[in-house]
Amino acid sequence: MDDALAIRDYLPNSFKNQNDGDYIAFLWEVFESNYESEKYQFAMLAYHMLYMSFVYFSVWQIKLSRPADFANAVIFQQKEKELLTASSPFTFSEVQERSIFKFLRLAGCEQQHIGQFQKLVDERNDIAHSNGHIFFTDQAVADRKIGEIMGQMAAIQSHMRPVIHDCLKRFLLESHNPDEREYYDDADQIQEVLIHVNYFSQKDTEACRSFDIGSLAGDANFEAIKALFEAFLAKHPPTED
């Protein structure tokens, strides 16, 4: 169970939309209750749904930070209009699950990575059908699968760093002036427009700390941009190991 807790660092800590937060909390409760009662097959179904939510959040960040690339990538999707106008990451659940991973190519994932990600979906499909098989018969088997899922999430997260930095860069450029943004207070602007809009997780905010603020030194508003970045760093200090 302790290893399974690590997934929380990859999922948003808070949500602007309460329904989204309630959904993630529900999935975790389903996983936890079934795991503790040794119903590992059902526990792993819920855990996989948490994993897929993480994937949807990642694709959402790609959509926001690289809109032109995303628009080109959805041209041949049946749900092209719905994807382009999506107001929530969970809209991506309408895409066939094996296909959604292809959007991670926009973050630098290679085909061999995509194949490994898709394998988890295929395995989940096997356990989701009434086929007479109990694949997760004990805790050891479930824990091995949890470790595999966490490994895949770490791989996706590592590729997402440039995308996360793009999200932060856009935020800094658009939000540095308190008189021209949604919230006057830095903390409110950071929470609502950076964290909530981009569905940032603890891992995402950690990745933002390595952003090269000097890359924006040529901007005429650099001092205000730098001050906002420093406000972000103060609000999201390094985590303790």
Helices and strands as residue ranges (DSSP letters): G 4-10, H 18-36, H 40-65, H 67-73, H 80-84, G 89-94, H 97-100, G 101-107, H 111-128, H 139-175, G 178-180, H 186-189, I 190-196, H 202-208, G 213-216, H 222-235
